[in-house]
Amino acid sequence: MRKFSAQARENSTSYQAMTFLEFIRKNSLLVLIVIVAIGAGLLMMDYSGQGSAFSRDFHIQVNGTNYKSAEVYSLGENGSATIQRLLQASYSKLRERFDSNGDDNLSEDESAAMEAWLREHPEVDASMSRLQSVLQAWCYGICKHSEENVAINRAILREEAEALGIRASKDQIDAFIISLPAFTKADGTFDQQLYQDLTGYHNGVVNNPAEQAFREAVADIIIWESITALVTNGISYHTPAQRAIIDASSQSISGRTAWLAKDKVQAPAEPTEEELAAYWEANKERYKSEQRRIVSIYTLTPAEGVSIDDLMATANVIEQELAMADGAGIDNILSNVAAAGNAENSEYAAFTYLLEDGSSHVTTALSTEAEAPAVLQTKINADGRETTLASVAFGSVECTTSVADYEAAVQNKTTEKLGAWQQMRGFFAIEGNKAVLIDVEAVEPPTVLPFEAARERALADLKAERAANALQIAAEKLYTEMSEAVTAGENLDAVFAKATAAGAEVSNFGPTSMGINAELPEGLSTQALIVTPSGKLCQLTILPTGARISAVTERTVPADQQYVMLRDMFQVPMTNSQLTEQIMQDWINSAYIRYNVQLADYVSTNSAN
């Protein structure tokens, strides 16, 4: 690469600028034509159907290498499709081996025979699991479409392989293909016909591009496994610990449990008036009055022949006028729009809004939502759900007027000046093809209730707290007594007799497995049972309705040969595989940064990433 001094670069830039300006002066028409042509060319550019004058000339970019849409499709679709075809061929060949009558449906005996054969040939299942693991790893990434993730990850693989000097030779690719169950016939020979089918063999001619793409995908699988081996360095869980964990989750447990219901505990004494007053004083912020509001309802009645849709369109115009006026002058706005709507050839719907007594609206008395009068109990549809005007009227309001200020304004006939757009709740259609406007006139916020008004609520809460405390005290006392008896060596029959004497209901449960859907007494968890030694009490559980004290009486772990084989040959390798997958996901995340992965603007990504 040639290098220039700073002065030389400055001189060169100055010369180029002067030359360009001189060229524009002498060829202004030509320059204009060129600029227009370039602009038109940019507008015509299209990347996978996503035209933009500002689109970058790549679909994805990895380590500075641009991949256009066709290349991304080739890498992504070819990579995932190759593995899926290999897996499908492997499963099909496995089923064919045991589908004796060729009906493509394995009977119970045939399925059992296949499972027995797989136990004798774990390398078959391991090989298919490897392919599935690679496919899952390649589909992981930031893009919404998995094919784009596969393309990015294969591009990253090739960059990493180049950096590490890793290559997949022809012999390695051949050996990998031969080792796959998909290409092994029942007699152990290589299935050349399947290879030709998967690599584009047609009418006696091998499609070289298709075979090359297939072998490139296989090469990338080999490179992925090599890099995985380098990154994870054979990491695995401690096998004895794995077996212990699997055994713990596979065990069945039997036990005994005592349920001390809340109503079996002696009720605490009634609080005195002084205790109740002190409780209210300490918690009085919990006892407030309900918010109350004054609400006005304006009703628009359409003229004969006017549809509700036309009326609501005109109501929308009124809303815009109110918003511009900040909620002031409702009567004038309604009057002006109504007059315009009743004129000939008007663009507005014709309507009336005055009531029989000549007033323009109905105003409710100060009330809570529960006390709202019948006019606010009218059912409406708001945001796709059925509700009432009261529910809308008591929704949030950003700007409010106090009741005192509103009443003073009524007295002085200046309520129009108090209006604010934030207090409007909008127009809603009601029965009779009418529309109503809700205006929150004033709000009285909740206030702390005096003792007498809050007394009954405070009494109920205090009694509930004392009952809960009584349950806790009684349960902890019983649990301590039972634990001490276990420690002293008493058998569980004698231990749980103490629970019966305390009024608890004692029963046995199990044997139950420790799976996700284990059926256990309320308040008892599989985690508590797993960590509790046989003959010992589980941790005390206190619920709102009672307390649970349980013990493990017996636990059994499968010890038959089939279980041991399943655990050691499938479950242990599976957990190690999951560990490897987690590490390689972290590796992919870091590779995105190391290789500066860039995406075109139109590429959809997962919001979680």
N, C-alpha and C positions, 0 to 999 in steps of 0.2 A: 504494500500500500504506500502510495506517495504521500509525503508530508510537506506542508507549506508553512512558512513563517507567518506570524500575525500580520506583519506589514504587507507581505505578499498577498495574503487573503483579503486585506482591506483594499489594496489597490485593485485586485481582481474584481471585487464586488463593485467598486466604484465605476470601473470601466464597463462592467456588464450593465449597471443601472443606466449609465449615460447612453450606451448603445441602444438599450431597449426603448428609452424615451425618444431617442432620435428616430428609431424605427417606427414608433407609433405616430410621430408627427408626419413622417413621409408616407405611411401606409395606413392611415386611419380607417379607411373603408374595409380594407382586407382584415385588419385586426378585429373590427366589429363583427364581420362575418365569422371569423374563427371563434370569437367569444360565444356568439349565438349557437354555433355548431357544437361547441364543447358543452354548453348548457343543455342543449337538446339531447346530446349523448348521455349526459348524466341522468336526465329525467327518464331516458329509455332503459337505463341499466336495470337489470332485474336479477335478484339472487333468490332462486327457489321460489319465485312468485312474489318476492317482497321488494318491489321497486322503490327506490329512494334516491334523491339527488345527493344524499349524504351517507349512503351505505358504504361500509368499508369492503374492500375487495377480498373478503374471506367469510366463510361460514364459522369456522373456528380457527384459532391460531395457537400453536404450541411451540414454545421456544423460538418464536420468530418465524416459524414455517406456517404458511397460509394453506388452509384446506378449504376448497370451494365445496359447494353443496354436493356435487356428484362424487367427490372424493370422500366426504363425510358419509354419504349414503353407502358407498362401497365398503368403507371400513366398518361402519356400524352395522349395517344390515348383513353384510357377509360374515362378520364376526359372530353375531348372535345367532343367525340362521344356521351357520355351520355347526355350532355346538348343539343347537336344538335338533338338527337333523341327526347328528350322531347319537344323541340321547334317545330320540324316537326310534332309531334303528336298533339301538341296544335293547330297549324295552320290547320292541316287536320281536326281535330274535329270541329273547328270553321266553316270551309267551309262546312262540311257535315251538320251542323245544318241548314244552309240556302240554300243548294243546293237541292231544292225541287224535281227536276227531275233526280237527280243523274248523270248528265252528266259531273261532275267535272269541270264545267265552270259556274261561277256566272254571271247571267244577271245583267243589270243595276238595276232592281228592287230588286234582291237578294242582290246585293252589298250594296244598300241603306239600306235595312233592317238590314244587318249585322252591318253597321256603326251605325245605330240608336240603335241597341241592345248593341253595345260596349259602346256607350255613357251612357247607363243606367247601364252598368256593368263595370265600369272603373277598377275594381280589376282584370279582366281578362287580359286586356292589360298591367296593371302594373306588373302582375306576369310574363308575357312573357318578358317584358322589363328588369325585374330583372335577369332572366336567361341570356338574351342577354348581359347584363352588366357584369355578372360574367364571361361569356365566353370571352368577349373582354378583361377583366382584366387579366385573366389567360393566354391568348395568348400573352400578352405584355411581352417583355424581350429582352435579348441580342442575343438570338440564332436566326438563320435564319429560322429554321423550328419551326412552332408554337407548335407542339406537345412537343418539348423539353422545350419550355418556360412553357407550362402547367405543365409538370413534375416538373420543378424547383419550380414553384410557389406553387404547392400542397405540395412538400417536405418542403418548407419554412413555409407554413401554419401549417403543423403538428408540426414543431419545435416550432413555436410561440404558438400554442395551448397547447403544453406540458409545455412551460415556464409559460403560464398564467393559466394553470389548466382548460382549456376549453374542454368540452367533448360534443359530440352529442349523446344523449341517443337513445335507440330503439324507445321510444315513440315520441321523437322529429323528428326522421327520418320518422316514420310512418305519423305523423301529417303533415310534410312538403310535402310528396308525395301525401297525400289525398287532400291537398290544391291546388295542381297544376291543371290548366284547362285541361291538357292532360288526367287526370284520372277521370274527371267528365262527366258523361253521361248527355244526354239532360234532363233526369228525376231527375238529381241531385245525383244519386247514384254513388258509386265508380266503376270504370271500371277495374274489376279484370282480365279480359282477356288481356287488354293492359299491365297490370303489368306483367303478366306471359310471354307475348311476349317479353317485354323489358328485362326480367331477365332470359331468357334462358329456359323457360318452353317448353319441347319437349316430345311428346309421353307420356304424363302423369307424367313426371319426371321433377322436378325443378333442374336446373343446379346450384348447390350451389355456386361454384366459381364465376359464372357470376352474380348471385344475390348479392353475397357479394361485388363484384367490383362495382356494380350499387349502392348499399347502401353506400359504402365507398365514392363514388363520391358525393352522396347526403349529406353525413356527412360533407365532405369538403366544400360544398356550404354553409351549415349552419354555419360552423366555419368561412368561409370567411365573411359572412354577420355579424356575431358577432364581428369579429375583425374590420370590416369596421365601425360598430356602435361605437366601442371603439375609433378608430382613429379619425373619423370625428365628433363624439359627436353630431350628428344631425345637422351639419352645413348646412346652406342654405342662399341663397341670400335674401335680404330684399324684401318681396313680393310686396309691393306697387311700389318699384323701378323696380322690374322685370316686372310688368304689364306696367309701363310707357315705359320701353325700348321696350317691345313687341308691344305696341300700336304705338310707334314712327316708328318702322320698318314696321308696317302693314298699316300705314296711306297712303292716297292718297293726293297729293299736286297739286294745280294749281298755275300758276304764270304768270308774265309778264317779258319779257327780252328785253334788248337793246344790239345790236351788233354794236360797233363802229369799222368799218373796218379801217385797217392801211392806205389805200389809200384815206380815207375820211378826214384824218388829214392834215392840211396845211403842205406842204413839207418845211423842213428847208432850209435856204439859202445855196447856193453852198459854200463849203469851199474855202478860199483864198489859194494861193500857199504857203504862209507862214504857215498857219494852217495845210495844208497837209504835209509840210516838218517836222513840229513839231510832227505831229501824227506819221509819219514814224520813226522819231528819237526815239520816245518813244516805238515803237512796232517793230523795225526793225528785231528782232530775229524771228518774224513770217514770214519774207519775205526772204527766202533763195533759192538759186539755187537748182535744182534737182541733186541728186548724178549721177555721170557719171562713166562708167567703160570701160576698154579695155578687151576684151574677146577673147580667142583662142578656136577654135573648131577642134578637131581631129576626122576624120571619118574613121571607119573600114568598108571595103567592103568585104563581104564573098566570098570565091571561089564558083564556080558552085557546086550545090548540098549541100551546107552547110546551115543548118537551122538557123533561128534567135536565137533559144534557145541555140544551140551549140555555136554560136558567142557570145551571152551574157555570157555564162559560161566561155569562154576564156577571155572576157572583165573583168570578176570578178577576174581572175588570175592576169590580168594586174593591176587592182586596188590594189590588195594586194602587188604587187611588188612596185607600186608607194608609197603606205603607208609606206613600209619599207624604201624606199629611201627618204621619206619626200618630195615627189613631184618633186624631181630633176631627170634629165636624162630621160625625157619622150621619146625622140627619140630613145635612146639606148634600153630602155625597149620594146618599140613597135617593133623595128627592131629584137631583140632577140626572142620575142614571135612569131612574124610573121615567122621568119626563122624556128623555131621549129614546128609551125603549118603546114608549107608547106613540112616538111620532111615526109617520109613514116612512116605509123603506128604511127603517132603522137597522143598524148592524147589531143592536142589543135586543135581548128578549124582553117582551112586554111583561110587566109585573106590577103588583101593588105591595106595599109593606105596612100600611097603616092599619091599626086595629080598629074594632068597632067604635071604641071611645075616642078615636082620633089620635091616640098615642102611637109612637113609633116602635115601642118595645115593652117587654115585661121585665121587671126587675125583681129578683127573689129577695126574701128577707135573709139576714145573716144566718147561716146554718152550716153544719158539717155536711160532708158528703152523704153520710147515712141519713141525715135529716132532710136532705134536699127535697124540695116540693115536686109534685107530679110532673110539672113542665120539664124538669131536668131528668126525669126517669124515662124519657122517650128513647127508644132503641135506635141506634144508628150503626153504620158500618164505617169504621175508621182504620185505615192501613190494613185492610183485608180481614179485619176481625170484628165481630159483633160486640158492641159496647153500649154505653148510655151517654147522654149529654152530660150527666153529672160526672161521670168518670173523666170526660174530656175537660170539663170546666175546672176540676180539681187537679188537673195535671200541672206540670211545672209552669211557672210564670216568672220571667226575668225581672220585670219591673212591676212593682205593686204600689197601691195607694192604701194608706191606713184607713180604718173604719172611721175614725174621728174626722180625718180630712175629707173623706167622701161625704159624710153626713153634713159637714159644714158647707161643702160645695152644693149639696142638694138644697140646703136652706137658702143659700145665696144665688141659686140657679146658675151656677158656673161649672157644672159637671163636665161640660164639653172641654174645658181647659185641662181637666185631669187626664184626659185620654192619652194612651200611649200604645203604639203598635204592638209592643211586647205583651200587652195584656189581652190581645185578641187571640182567640183560639181557632178562628177560621170558620168557613162555611161548611155545613154538612147537610146532605139530603135526608129528608124525613118522609114519613108517609104522606100521601096526598100530593106527591110531586112537588113538595115545598122544600125550601132551603132555609136553614137557620144560621145566623151568625152569633157566636158566643163571645161575650166581652166580660172579662173578669174586672169588676168595678173596684173591689177592695178585698183585702186579705187581713184576717186577724190571726197572727201566728200563735202556735201553742204556747201556753204559759203553765208554770208549775201549779198544780192543784193544791189547795189548802188541805190540811190534814183530814178534816172531816169528809171532803169530797174524795180523797184518795184512800180513805181508811180501809174499805173492803178489799181493794186490790192489794194494798200493802199487807193486810192480814193474810190473804191467800198466799202471797209470795213468801212471807215469813214462815208460815206453817209448812210450805213445801220445802223450804231450805232446811228447817229443823227436822223434817221427816227424812230428807236425804242425809243429813248429818247423823241422824239416829241409825239409819241403815248402814252407813259407813262405819260407825263406831261398833255396832253389833257384829257386822261382817268381819271386821278386822280382829275383834275379840275372839270370835269363833275360829277364824283362820289360825290365829296364834295358838289357841288351845289345841287344835287338831295337829298343827305342825310340831308342837312340843310332844304330842303323843306319838307321832311318827318317829321323831328323834329318839324317844325313849324305847322304841322297839315294839310298840303295840301294832297288832295287825290292822289292816284297813277296815275290817268289820267293826272292830272296837272304835277306831278313829271316826268312822262315819256314823256310828251310833250317837256320838256327841252332836253331830249335825241334826240328826233326827230329834234328839232331845231339845234342841234349840228352835224347833219348828220348821226346819228345812225339809224339802222333799228330796229323798235320795233314790237314785236309780242307776242302772248299769247302761253302758253304751258299747258298741263295737261288736266284733272287730270291724274297723273301718280303715280303708286305705288312706294314705296321706296325699292323695292326688288333689287336683284343683277343686273338684266337686265333692270333696269328702263331706258326708252327712254327719254333722256334729251338733251337740246341744248349743243353744243360744249362748253367746258369750265365750265359747271355747274355740280356739284356733288351732290349726295344724302346727303352726310354729311353736305354740306353747306345749303341745304334746310331744313334738319331736325332741325338744331340749329337756324334757322332764324324764329323769330315770324311772324305771319301773319301781313301783312301791312308794313313790314320792308324790307330793302334792304339786299340782301346777300352780302358777301364779294366780292370786286372787283377782277376779274380775267383778267390778261393780257397775251395774247398768241402772238406768233410771227406774226400772221396775223391780230390781232385785239384785242379789249377789250370787256368783257362781264359784263353787269350790270343787275342784276335780282332782283325780289321781289316776295314774297309769297303773293298771293291774297286770297287763301282759302286752308284749310286743313280739311280733314274728316277722322275720325277714326271709324272703324266698331263698332257698338254698339248692333248688334242683338244678340239674345240669343245663337245662334249656335257659333258665334265668341267668346263670353265670355266663353262659356263652353270649347271650344277648347283651349283657352288661359290658363284658370285656371286649367283645368284637364289634359292637355297634355304638353303645352309649358312651363309652370312654373315648373312642376315636371321634365321635360326634362333638363332644364338649371341647376336645383339643382343636378340632376343625373350626368351631365357633370362635375360639380364642385367636386362632390364626387370622380368621376373617376380620375380626375387630382390629387387629394390628395392621392389616393391609388396608383397611379403610382409612386409618390414620395416615398410612403411607401415601395413599392417593390424595388425601387432603393436603398434605405437605407438598406433593408433586405439582398440584395446581399452582402453588406459589413459586416453587423452584423453577418450573418451566413456563411461568408467566402465561397461563392459559387465558386467552381472550375469546369472547363470543361476539358475533354480530348482534346488532341491536334487536333484531327480530327473533332471536332464539329465546324460546320460553324457558324460564327457570322455575325450580321449586321454590315457593315462598319461604319454606322452612330453612333453606340453605342461605 
